[in-house]
C-alpha cells in the first residue's frame, strides 16, 4: 500500500496533495501517447463524462482539463481498447496475495519484471493482453471460489476474491478522500516491488489465454484450500480426500526418487530410507526435481509434507498430521525400496492422473512463447523421469 506522504518529486521533495494533480497529468499524457485510453476519474468512479462511446482523444482532453481544475483525482484505463484484462486480486489477506503472485509467476512461466501491477488499499491487479484463439472465448467474471477468513463470513474486510476486469481499471491517483487531520491518504501504486502499469505500453504486457485463466482459477482453489478460509455458506475450504491422496502420492514419489538416485550411485545396491534421506538432503534432490512443479500448481501443503518427511522440517499445518503419521509409519529408517513397490505404483497413477492438466498447460506455454518444449517442461521433470524407481523394481 502506497501513501500520499510516500510520493516524491524528481528532486526528492514530498509531492503533497497539491502536486498530485501535476503528477497525474504527466502520467496520463505519457500513457495516452503510449497507446492507452485514459479516463479522468473521481477516485474509482469514471463519472465526470461519458466514457464508453467517446474516442480516446476526447477522453484525453477531458482528463487533462479535469486534472488542471482538480475535478479528477484518479485515472482509469479503458481496457477493451487494447484487448487488455486486469486480474483484480481483491484479497484482504496479504499472505494469500504474496502466495498467489509467486505461484502465478511459475504457472505462467513469467519473470517478475514481466508482470505489470497496480495496488490500492488491498491486494493488487496484474495486467495482461487477452489472447483469443477463435474470437469467441468468454471471459469469466471471477476465477476460483470467493472465500472469507474463518469466522468472518459476509464481512467485506475479510473477503478474498479473484476477479477479471475487461472494461475499466483504476491505476493511479487517490484511492479515497484524504484524511482531514493527517493530510494523508492512500494512493495507487505498484504492488510490492513489481513493475507499475503506468510505466508500460499495451505491447509490453504478457498475453494470457482462456485455458491459462482456467488454470489460475484452479490455482486459486488450491491456495484457499490450504489457508483456513470459509465460503459464504460457512463451509470450510479444506483439502478433500482426493487432495490428501495426491499430497501423499507426491511425497511417496519424492521418497522413491531419493531411493533410486542413491541406488544408481551404488550400482543398484539396496539402501535404507535413512540413507536415501541423507543423500537427498545432501544433493538438494527435492528442491531440484519436485519443488518447481509443486509450486507451479500451488501445492504449498504438499511441499510442507515432503519437507517434513525428507528434510526433517517441522510440520506446521494441522491438516497434514494424519498424512505425516501414516507415511512415517510406512517409511521407517531401515525400510528399503522393495518394501514399497505397490505403494509407489499406486502413487505413480495418482500423480499422473492429477497432473495431466498441468502437463498440457506447460505444452501450451511452450508453443505460445515460441521456444522449444524442453526448457519449460523441465519445470515438471517429475512428469517424465521421477518414475525410475518403479520401472526398476
For each residue, the residues with C-beta under 8 A, 3 or more apart:
1: 119 120 121 122 186 189
2: 6 7 119 186 187 188 189 190
3: 6 7 184 185 186 187
4: 7 15 16 17 20 174 178 183 184 185 186 187
5: 14 184
6: 2 3 187 189
7: 2 3 4 14 15 16 19 20 23 187
8: 12 13 14 15
9: 12 13 14 15 19
10:
11:
12: 8 9
13: 8 9
14: 5 7 8 9 19
15: 4 7 8 9 19 20 23
16: 4 7 19 20
17: 4 20 178 183
18: 21
19: 7 9 14 15 16 22 23
20: 4 7 15 16 17 23 24 73 173 174 187
21: 18 24 25 67 68 70 72
22: 19 25 26
23: 7 15 19 20 26 27
24: 20 21 27 28 67 72 74 75 172 173
25: 21 22 28 29 64 67 68
26: 22 23 29 30
27: 23 24 30 31 75 172 198
28: 24 25 31 32 38 40 60 63 64 67 75 172
29: 25 26 32 33 60 64
30: 26 27 33 34 198
31: 27 28 34 36 38 75 77 198
32: 28 29 36 37 38 56 60
33: 29 30
34: 30 31 200 201 202
35: 82 201 202 203
36: 31 32 77 81 82 201 202
37: 32 56 59 77 78 81 82
38: 28 31 32 56 59 60 63 75 76 77 78
39: 46 49 51 59 62 63 75 76 77 78 168
40: 28 46 48 49 59 62 63 64 66 67 71 72 74 75
41: 44 45 46 47 48 72 73 74 75 76 170 173
42: 45 47 48 71 72 73 74
43: 73 74 170 173 174 175 176 177
44: 41 74 76 170 175
45: 41 42
46: 39 40 41 49 51 76 168
47: 41 42
48: 40 41 42 62 66 71 72
49: 39 40 46 54 59 62
50: 53 54
51: 39 46 54 59 76 78 168
52:
53: 50
54: 49 50 51 58 59 62
55: 58 59
56: 32 37 38 59 60 78 81
57: 60 61
58: 54 55 61 62
59: 37 38 39 40 49 51 54 55 56 62 63 78
60: 28 29 32 38 56 57 63 64
61: 57 58 64 65
62: 39 40 48 49 54 58 59 65 66
63: 28 38 39 40 59 60 66 67 72 75
64: 25 28 29 40 60 61 67 68
65: 61 62 68 69
66: 40 48 62 63 69 71 72
67: 21 24 25 28 40 63 64 70 71 72
68: 21 25 64 65
69: 65 66
70: 21 67 73
71: 40 42 48 66 67
72: 21 24 40 41 42 48 63 66 67 75 173
73: 20 41 42 43 70 173 174
74: 24 40 41 42 43 44 170 172 173 174 175 188
75: 24 27 28 31 38 39 40 41 63 72 170 171 172 173
76: 38 39 41 44 46 51 168 169 170 171
77: 31 36 37 38 39 84 168 169 171 197
78: 37 38 39 51 56 59 81 167 168
79: 82 84 85 86 165 166 167 168 169
80: 83 84 166 167
81: 36 37 56 78
82: 35 36 37 79 129 202
83: 80 129 130 202
84: 77 79 80 127 128 129 130 166 202 205
85: 79 127 128 129 130 139 164 165 166 208
86: 79 118 125 126 127 128 164 165 166 169
87: 125 126 127 128 143 162 163 164 165 216
88: 123 125 162 163 164 165 169
89: 97 100 123 124 125 126 162
90: 122 123 159 160 161 162 163
91: 94 96 97 100 122 123 124 160 161 162
92: 122 123 149 157 158 159 160
93: 96 97 149 158 160 227
94: 91 97 98 122
95: 98 99 227
96: 91 93 99 100 160 223 224 227
97: 89 91 93 94 100 101 123 124 191
98: 94 95 101 102 192
99: 95 96 102 103 223 298 300
100: 89 91 96 97 103 104 162 219 220 223
101: 97 98 104 105 115 124 126 191 192 194
102: 98 99 105 106 295
103: 99 100 106 107 219 223 295 296 297 298
104: 100 101 107 108 110 115 126 216 219
105: 101 102 108 110 111 112 115
106: 102 103 109 292 295 296 379
107: 103 104 212 215 216 219 296 297 298 361
108: 104 105 206 208 212 365
109: 106 365 369 376 379
110: 104 105 114 115 206
111: 105 114 115
112: 105 115 193 194 195
113: 195
114: 110 111 195 206
115: 101 104 105 110 111 112 126 194 195 206
116: 126 127 194 195 196 197 199 200 204 205
117: 124 125 126 127 190 191 192 194 195 196 197
118: 86 124 125 127 169 170 171 172 188 189 190 191 196 197 198
119: 1 2 122 123 124 125 188 189 190 191 192
120: 1 170 175 186 188
121: 1 175 176 186
122: 1 90 91 92 94 119
123: 88 89 90 91 92 97 119 191
124: 89 91 97 101 117 118 119 191 192 194
125: 86 87 88 89 117 118 119 165 169 171 191 197
126: 86 87 89 101 104 115 116 117 191
127: 84 85 86 87 116 117 118 169 197 200 205
128: 84 85 86 87 205 206 207 208
129: 82 83 84 85 202 205 206 207 208
130: 83 84 85 137 139 166 207 208 209
131: 207 208 209 368
132: 135 136 137 209 210
133: 137 209 210
134: 137
135: 132
136: 132
137: 130 132 133 134 209 210
138: 210
139: 85 130 164 166 210 213
140: 143 164 213 217
141: 163 164
142: 146 161 162 163 164
143: 87 140 162 163 164 213 216 217 220
144: 162 216 217 218 219 220 221 224
145: 220 221 224 231 237
146: 142 159 160 161 231 232
147: 159 160 161 224 229 230 231 237
148: 152 153 154 155 158 159 160 229 230 231 232
149: 92 93 152 158 160 228 229 230
150: 228 229 230 236
151: 230
152: 148 149 155 157 158 230
153: 148 230 231 232 234
154: 148 232
155: 148 152 158 159
156: 159
157: 92 152
158: 92 93 148 149 152 155
159: 90 92 146 147 148 155 156
160: 90 91 92 93 96 146 147 148 149 224 229
161: 90 91 142 146 147
162: 87 88 89 90 91 100 142 143 144 216 217 220
163: 87 88 90 141 142 143
164: 85 86 87 88 139 140 141 142 143 213
165: 79 85 86 87 88 125 168 169
166: 79 80 84 85 86 130 139
167: 78 79 80
168: 39 46 51 76 77 78 79 165
169: 76 77 79 86 88 118 125 127 165
170: 41 43 44 74 75 76 118 120 173 188
171: 75 76 77 118 125 188 197 198
172: 24 27 28 74 75 118 187 188 198
173: 20 24 41 43 72 73 74 75 170 187 188
174: 4 20 43 73 74 177 178 185 186 187 188
175: 43 44 74 120 121 185 186 187 188
176: 43 121 185 186
177: 43 174 185
178: 4 17 174 183 184 185
179: 182 183 184 185
180: 183
181:
182: 179
183: 4 17 178 179 180
184: 3 4 5 178 179
185: 3 4 174 175 176 177 178 179
186: 1 2 3 4 120 121 174 175 176
187: 2 3 4 6 7 20 172 173 174 175
188: 2 74 118 119 120 170 171 172 173 174 175
189: 1 2 6 118 119 196
190: 2 117 118 119 193 194 195 196 197
191: 97 101 117 118 119 123 124 125 126 194
192: 98 101 117 119 124
193: 112 190
194: 101 112 115 116 117 124 190 191
195: 112 113 114 115 116 117 190 199 200
196: 116 117 118 189 190 199 200
197: 77 116 117 118 125 127 171 190 200
198: 27 30 31 118 171 172
199: 116 195 196
200: 34 116 127 195 196 197 204 205
201: 34 35 36 204
202: 34 35 36 82 83 84 129 205
203: 35
204: 116 200 201
205: 84 116 127 128 129 200 202
206: 108 110 114 115 128 129
207: 128 129 130 131 368
208: 85 108 128 129 130 131 212 213
209: 130 131 132 133 137 212 213 364 368
210: 132 133 137 138 139 213 214
211: 214 215 360 361 364
212: 107 108 208 209 215 216 361 364 365
213: 139 140 143 164 208 209 210 216 217
214: 210 211 217 218
215: 107 211 212 218 219 357 358 361
216: 87 104 107 143 144 162 212 213 219 220
217: 140 143 144 162 213 214 220 221
218: 144 214 215 221 222 357
219: 100 103 104 107 144 215 216 222 223 297 298
220: 100 143 144 145 162 216 217 223 224
221: 144 145 217 218 224 225
222: 218 219 225 226 297 298 299
223: 96 99 100 103 219 220 226 227 298 300
224: 96 144 145 147 160 220 221 227 229 237
225: 221 222 237 238 239 240 243 301
226: 222 223 239 300 301 317 319
227: 93 95 96 223 224 237
228: 149 150 236 237
229: 147 148 149 150 160 224 236 237
230: 147 148 149 150 151 152 153 234 235 236 237
231: 145 146 147 148 153 234 235 237
232: 146 148 153 154
233:
234: 153 230 231
235: 230 231
236: 150 228 229 230
237: 145 147 224 225 227 228 229 230 231
238: 225 319
239: 225 226 243 244 247 301 319
240: 225 243 244
241: 244 245
242: 245 246 354
243: 225 239 240 246 247
244: 239 240 241 247 248 322 323
245: 241 242 248 249 350
246: 242 243 249 250 302 350 351 354
247: 239 243 244 250 251 299 301 302 305 320 323
248: 244 245 251 252 305 323 326 327 347
249: 245 246 252 253 346 347 348 350 351 354
250: 246 247 253 254 290 294 299 302 305 306 347 351
251: 247 248 254 255 302 305 306 309 310 323 327
252: 248 249 255 256 327 340 343 344 347
253: 249 250 256 257 344 347 348 351 382 386 387 389
254: 250 251 257 258 285 286 289 290 306 310 386
255: 251 252 258 259 273 276 277 309 310 331
256: 252 253 259 260 337 340 344 347 386 389 390
257: 253 254 260 261 285 289 290 382 386 388 389
258: 254 255 261 262 276 277 279 280 285 286 310
259: 255 256 262 263 271 273 276 336 337 389
260: 256 257 263 264 337 388 389 392
261: 257 258 264 265 276 279 280 283 285
262: 258 259 265 266 271 275 276 279 280
263: 259 260 266 268 269 270 271 337
264: 260 261 268 388
265: 261 262 279
266: 262 263 269 271
267:
268: 263 264 392
269: 263 266
270: 263 336 337 338
271: 259 262 263 266 275 276 279 336 337
272: 275 276 333 334 335 336
273: 255 259 276 277 331 332 333 334 335 336
274: 277 278 333 334
275: 262 271 272 278 279
276: 255 258 259 261 262 271 272 273 279 280 337
277: 255 258 273 274 280 281 310 312
278: 274 275 281 282
279: 258 261 262 265 271 275 276 282 283 285
280: 258 261 262 276 277 283 284 285 286 310 311
281: 277 278 284 310 311 312
282: 278 279
283: 261 279 280 288
284: 280 281 287 288
285: 254 257 258 261 279 280 288 289
286: 254 258 280 289 290 291 306 307 310 311
287: 284 290 291
288: 283 284 285 291 381
289: 254 257 285 286 381 382 385 386
290: 250 254 257 286 287 293 294 306 382 386
291: 286 287 288 294 295 303
292: 106 295 296 378 379 380 381
293: 290 296 297 355 358 379 380 381 382 383
294: 250 290 291 297 299 302 303 306
295: 102 103 106 291 292 298 299 300 303
296: 103 106 107 292 293 358 379 380
297: 103 107 219 222 293 294 355 358
298: 99 103 107 219 222 223 295
299: 222 247 250 294 295 302 303
300: 99 223 226 295 303 304
301: 225 226 239 247 304 305 317 319 320
302: 246 247 250 251 294 299 305 306
303: 291 294 295 299 300 306 307
304: 300 301 307 308 313 315 316 317 320
305: 247 248 250 251 301 302 308 309 315 320 323 324 327
306: 250 251 254 286 290 294 302 303 309 310 311
307: 286 303 304 310 311 313
308: 304 305 311 312 313 314 315 320 324
309: 251 255 305 306 324 327 328 331
310: 251 254 255 258 277 280 281 286 306 307
311: 280 281 286 306 307 308
312: 277 281 308
313: 304 307 308
314: 308
315: 304 305 308 320 321 324
316: 304
317: 226 301 304 320
318: 321
319: 226 238 239 301
320: 247 301 304 305 308 315 317 323 324
321: 315 318 324 325
322: 244 325 326
323: 244 247 248 251 305 320 326 327
324: 305 308 309 315 320 321 327 328
325: 321 322 328 329
326: 248 322 323 329 330
327: 248 251 252 305 309 323 324 330 331
328: 309 324 325 331 332
329: 325 326 332
330: 326 327 335 340 343
331: 255 273 309 327 328 335 340
332: 273 328 329 335
333: 272 273 274
334: 272 273 274
335: 272 273 330 331 332 339 340
336: 259 270 271 272 273 339
337: 256 259 260 263 270 271 276 340 341 344 389 393
338: 270 341 393
339: 335 336
340: 252 256 330 331 335 337 343 344
341: 337 338 344 345 390 393
342: 345 346
343: 252 330 340 346 347
344: 252 253 256 337 340 341 347 348 389 390 393
345: 341 342 348 349 390
346: 249 342 343 349 350
347: 248 249 250 252 253 256 343 344 350 351
348: 249 253 344 345 351 352 387 390
349: 345 346 352 353
350: 245 246 249 346 347 353 354
351: 246 249 250 253 347 348 354 355 382
352: 348 349 355 356 383
353: 349 350 356
354: 242 246 249 350 351
355: 293 297 351 352 358 359 380 383
356: 352 353 359 360
357: 215 218 360 361
358: 215 293 296 297 355 361 362 380
359: 355 356 362 363 380 383
360: 211 356 357 363 364
361: 107 211 212 215 357 358 364 365
362: 358 359 365 366 373 376 377 379 380
363: 359 360 366 367 373 377
364: 209 211 212 360 361 367 368
365: 108 109 212 361 362 368 369 376
366: 362 363 369 371 372 373 375 376 377
367: 363 364 370
368: 131 207 209 364 365
369: 109 365 366 376
370: 367
371: 366 375 376
372: 366 375
373: 362 363 366 376 377
374: 377 378
375: 366 371 372 378
376: 109 362 365 366 369 371 373 379
377: 362 363 366 373 374 380 381 383 384
378: 292 374 375 381
379: 106 109 292 293 296 362 376
380: 292 293 296 355 358 359 362 377 383 384
381: 288 289 292 293 377 378 384 385 386
382: 253 257 289 290 293 351 385 386
383: 293 352 355 359 377 380 386
384: 377 380 381
385: 289 381 382 388
386: 253 254 256 257 289 290 381 382 383 389
387: 253 348 390 391
388: 257 260 264 385 391 392
389: 253 256 257 259 260 337 344 386 392 393
390: 256 341 344 345 348 387 393
391: 387 388
392: 260 268 388 389
393: 337 338 341 344 389 390
